[in-house]
Amino acid sequence: MSKASLILLLVTVIAITAMVFVDPIAQDPAYHLFVDQRQWWLIPNTLDVLSNLPFVFVGIIGLQYCALHRDHPLFWPFLAVFVGVFATAYGSAYYHWAPANETLVWDRLPMTIAFMGLFTMVLADRVDRRWSKALLPLLVVGAASVWYWAWTEARGVGDLRPYALVQFLPMLLIPLILVLYRAPRRDFGCYIGLIFCYGLAKLLEYFDVSVFELTGVVSGHSLKHLAAAMATLFLYGLWKQHTRKPNQ
């Protein structure tokens, strides 16, 4: 085993071990209490709902591009990415229409598809092409983490640990992979933009109320959707970089 692979394995084992020893994490009921609850045009929580529209746009152009490159070795991971992005628009809009644990399942499920597609793509591209075969198992793990949380919530205990691992471990491993397995290509800027926008989205989500108080117009969570959609646009840029000919 190479030194790089050993580092990735060690980080993964530490993260999984930490998850096992942490107490079960229930969904905070206050999570559903977003600051911007204004209703326009008979749409409840209007801006939180409509700010998901950019995911539709990115999902469509990504899927169209996938259709043109079905023979590419990374076709299936990228297809999963943009299926997840497109479905996130509807899952998130459905959740924000009526925020509750029951609708939150349909917000989180498509996001795990996109996360696992991206993670598989990076592993197959930078570490070993054989990792592309891990897509289906990783998609199952991602979906199972959401259903497990929903199942435990329905029984009054709640446990977000597996879902947290599925969302955040890839975001920890991907920068490590990019550093440990460098490639002489021009896609690094897309990765930087992706990671920056993802981090910005998480910050805007956390400061939902503060951003709304500061702007008086738009909440942090609505802007979070826009920042996350920008991150997915960088994913589209990655896909185009991978299909670009060397002399282009």
C-alpha positions as CSV (number, residue, x, y, z in Angstrom):
1,M,0.0,0.0,0.0
2,S,1.3,3.4,-1.0
3,K,1.9,6.2,1.6
4,A,-1.0,8.2,0.0
5,S,-3.4,5.3,0.3
6,L,-2.3,4.7,3.9
7,I,-3.1,8.3,4.8
8,L,-6.5,8.2,3.2
9,L,-7.3,4.9,5.0
10,L,-6.1,6.3,8.3
11,V,-8.3,9.4,8.0
12,T,-11.3,7.2,7.0
13,V,-10.8,4.8,9.9
14,I,-10.4,7.7,12.4
15,A,-13.6,9.3,11.1
16,I,-15.6,6.1,11.3
17,T,-14.2,5.3,14.7
18,A,-15.1,8.7,16.0
19,M,-18.6,8.3,14.6
20,V,-19.1,5.0,16.5
21,F,-18.0,6.5,19.8
22,V,-20.1,9.7,19.5
23,D,-23.5,9.6,21.0
24,P,-26.5,9.4,18.5
25,I,-27.3,12.8,17.1
26,A,-31.0,13.6,16.8
27,Q,-32.3,16.2,14.4
28,D,-32.7,19.5,16.2
29,P,-36.4,20.6,15.8
30,A,-35.3,24.2,15.6
31,Y,-33.5,23.3,12.3
32,H,-36.9,23.6,10.5
33,L,-37.4,27.2,11.8
34,F,-35.9,29.2,9.0
35,V,-35.9,32.9,9.5
36,D,-37.5,33.9,6.2
37,Q,-41.0,32.6,6.3
38,R,-42.5,35.2,3.9
39,Q,-45.1,34.0,1.4
40,W,-45.5,35.4,-2.1
41,W,-47.6,34.2,-4.9
42,L,-49.2,31.5,-2.7
43,I,-45.7,29.9,-2.2
44,P,-44.9,29.3,1.4
45,N,-41.3,30.3,2.4
46,T,-41.0,31.7,-1.1
47,L,-37.3,32.5,-1.4
48,D,-36.2,29.3,0.3
49,V,-38.3,27.4,-2.2
50,L,-37.5,29.4,-5.4
51,S,-33.7,29.7,-4.6
52,N,-33.5,26.0,-5.6
53,L,-34.2,26.8,-9.3
54,P,-30.5,27.1,-10.2
55,F,-30.1,23.4,-9.4
56,V,-32.6,22.6,-12.2
57,F,-30.5,24.6,-14.7
58,V,-27.2,23.0,-13.7
59,G,-28.7,19.5,-13.5
60,I,-30.1,19.8,-17.1
61,I,-26.9,21.1,-18.7
62,G,-24.9,18.5,-16.8
63,L,-27.2,15.6,-17.9
64,Q,-27.2,16.9,-21.5
65,Y,-23.4,16.9,-21.5
66,C,-23.5,13.4,-20.0
67,A,-25.6,12.2,-23.0
68,L,-22.9,13.4,-25.4
69,H,-20.1,11.5,-23.6
70,R,-21.5,8.1,-22.7
71,D,-18.3,6.4,-23.7
72,H,-16.2,8.4,-21.2
73,P,-14.7,6.3,-18.4
74,L,-16.1,8.7,-15.8
75,F,-19.6,8.8,-17.4
76,W,-21.4,7.0,-14.6
77,P,-20.0,9.0,-11.7
78,F,-20.8,12.2,-13.4
79,L,-24.2,11.0,-14.4
80,A,-24.9,10.3,-10.7
81,V,-23.7,13.8,-9.8
82,F,-26.1,15.6,-12.1
83,V,-29.0,13.3,-11.4
84,G,-28.4,14.2,-7.8
85,V,-28.1,17.9,-8.6
86,F,-31.3,17.9,-10.6
87,A,-33.3,15.9,-8.0
88,T,-32.0,18.2,-5.2
89,A,-33.9,21.1,-6.8
90,Y,-37.2,19.3,-6.3
91,G,-36.3,17.6,-3.0
92,S,-35.1,20.8,-1.4
93,A,-38.0,22.9,-2.8
94,Y,-40.5,20.2,-1.4
95,Y,-38.8,20.3,2.0
96,H,-38.8,24.1,2.2
97,W,-42.5,24.2,1.1
98,A,-43.3,22.4,4.4
99,P,-40.2,22.0,6.6
100,A,-40.4,18.8,8.7
101,N,-38.4,15.6,9.3
102,E,-40.7,13.8,6.8
103,T,-40.0,16.2,3.9
104,L,-36.3,16.6,4.9
105,V,-35.7,13.0,3.8
106,W,-36.4,14.0,0.2
107,D,-34.0,17.0,0.5
108,R,-31.2,14.9,1.8
109,L,-31.6,11.8,-0.4
110,P,-30.7,13.4,-3.7
111,M,-27.8,15.2,-2.1
112,T,-26.2,11.9,-1.1
113,I,-26.5,10.8,-4.8
114,A,-24.5,13.9,-5.8
115,F,-22.0,13.5,-3.0
116,M,-21.3,9.8,-3.7
117,G,-21.1,10.5,-7.5
118,L,-18.5,13.2,-6.9
119,F,-16.5,11.1,-4.4
120,T,-16.5,8.1,-6.8
121,M,-15.4,10.4,-9.7
122,V,-12.4,11.8,-7.7
123,L,-11.4,8.3,-6.6
124,A,-11.6,6.9,-10.1
125,D,-9.9,9.8,-11.7
126,R,-7.0,10.4,-9.2
127,V,-6.5,7.2,-7.4
128,D,-7.4,4.3,-9.6
129,R,-10.0,3.8,-12.5
130,R,-11.2,0.6,-10.7
131,W,-12.8,2.8,-8.1
132,S,-15.6,3.6,-10.6
133,K,-17.0,0.2,-9.7
134,A,-17.6,1.5,-6.2
135,L,-20.3,3.9,-7.4
136,L,-23.3,1.6,-6.8
137,P,-22.2,0.5,-3.3
138,L,-21.5,4.1,-2.3
139,L,-24.9,5.2,-3.6
140,V,-26.5,2.5,-1.4
141,V,-24.5,3.6,1.6
142,G,-25.5,7.3,1.0
143,A,-29.2,6.4,0.7
144,A,-29.0,4.0,3.7
145,S,-27.6,6.8,5.8
146,V,-30.7,9.0,5.1
147,W,-33.2,6.1,5.6
148,Y,-31.4,5.1,8.8
149,W,-31.8,8.6,10.2
150,A,-35.5,8.7,9.2
151,W,-36.1,5.3,10.8
152,T,-34.4,6.3,14.1
153,E,-36.3,9.6,14.1
154,A,-39.6,7.7,13.7
155,R,-38.7,5.7,16.8
156,G,-38.0,8.8,18.9
157,V,-34.2,8.4,19.1
158,G,-32.8,10.0,16.0
159,D,-29.3,9.3,14.7
160,L,-27.6,11.6,12.2
161,R,-24.1,10.1,12.5
162,P,-24.1,8.0,9.3
163,Y,-25.5,10.9,7.3
164,A,-23.0,13.3,8.7
165,L,-20.2,10.9,7.8
166,V,-21.5,10.5,4.2
167,Q,-21.7,14.3,3.7
168,F,-18.5,15.4,5.4
169,L,-16.0,12.6,5.0
170,P,-15.8,13.0,1.2
171,M,-15.4,16.7,1.6
172,L,-12.4,16.0,3.9
173,L,-10.9,13.3,1.7
174,I,-11.3,15.0,-1.7
175,P,-8.8,17.8,-0.9
176,L,-6.4,15.2,0.5
177,I,-6.7,13.2,-2.7
178,L,-6.1,16.2,-4.8
179,V,-2.9,16.9,-2.9
180,L,-1.7,13.3,-2.6
181,Y,-2.5,12.3,-6.2
182,R,-1.7,15.3,-8.3
183,A,-2.5,15.4,-12.0
184,P,-1.0,17.6,-14.8
185,R,-4.4,19.1,-15.8
186,R,-6.2,22.4,-15.7
187,D,-9.1,21.2,-13.5
188,F,-7.6,22.3,-10.2
189,G,-9.3,25.7,-10.4
190,C,-12.7,24.0,-10.7
191,Y,-11.9,22.0,-7.5
192,I,-10.9,25.2,-5.7
193,G,-14.2,26.9,-6.8
194,L,-16.2,23.9,-5.7
195,I,-14.7,23.6,-2.3
196,F,-14.9,27.4,-1.7
197,C,-18.6,27.6,-2.7
198,Y,-19.4,24.5,-0.6
199,G,-17.7,26.1,2.4
200,L,-19.5,29.4,1.8
201,A,-22.9,27.5,1.5
202,K,-22.3,25.9,4.9
203,L,-21.4,29.3,6.5
204,L,-24.5,31.0,5.0
205,E,-26.6,28.1,6.3
206,Y,-25.2,28.6,9.8
207,F,-25.7,32.4,9.7
208,D,-29.2,32.2,8.3
209,V,-30.7,34.7,10.8
210,S,-27.7,37.1,10.8
211,V,-27.6,37.4,7.0
212,F,-31.4,38.2,7.0
213,E,-31.0,40.8,9.7
214,L,-28.0,42.3,7.9
215,T,-29.7,42.5,4.4
216,G,-33.3,42.8,5.4
217,V,-34.1,41.2,2.1
218,V,-32.7,37.7,1.8
219,S,-31.8,35.0,4.4
220,G,-28.6,33.1,4.7
221,H,-30.4,29.9,3.8
222,S,-31.7,31.3,0.5
223,L,-28.2,32.4,-0.3
224,K,-26.9,29.0,0.7
225,H,-28.9,27.5,-2.1
226,L,-27.3,29.9,-4.6
227,A,-23.8,29.2,-3.3
228,A,-24.4,25.5,-3.4
229,A,-25.7,25.8,-7.0
230,M,-22.6,27.7,-7.9
231,A,-20.6,24.8,-6.5
232,T,-22.5,22.4,-8.8
233,L,-21.7,24.7,-11.7
234,F,-18.0,24.1,-11.0
235,L,-18.8,20.4,-11.1
236,Y,-20.1,21.0,-14.7
237,G,-16.8,22.8,-15.4
238,L,-15.0,19.7,-14.1
239,W,-17.0,17.5,-16.4
240,K,-16.1,19.7,-19.4
241,Q,-12.4,19.6,-18.4
242,H,-12.4,15.8,-18.3
243,T,-13.8,15.6,-21.9
244,R,-11.6,18.4,-23.3
245,K,-9.0,17.2,-25.8
246,P,-5.4,17.8,-24.7
247,N,-4.7,20.4,-27.4
248,Q,-7.8,22.5,-26.5
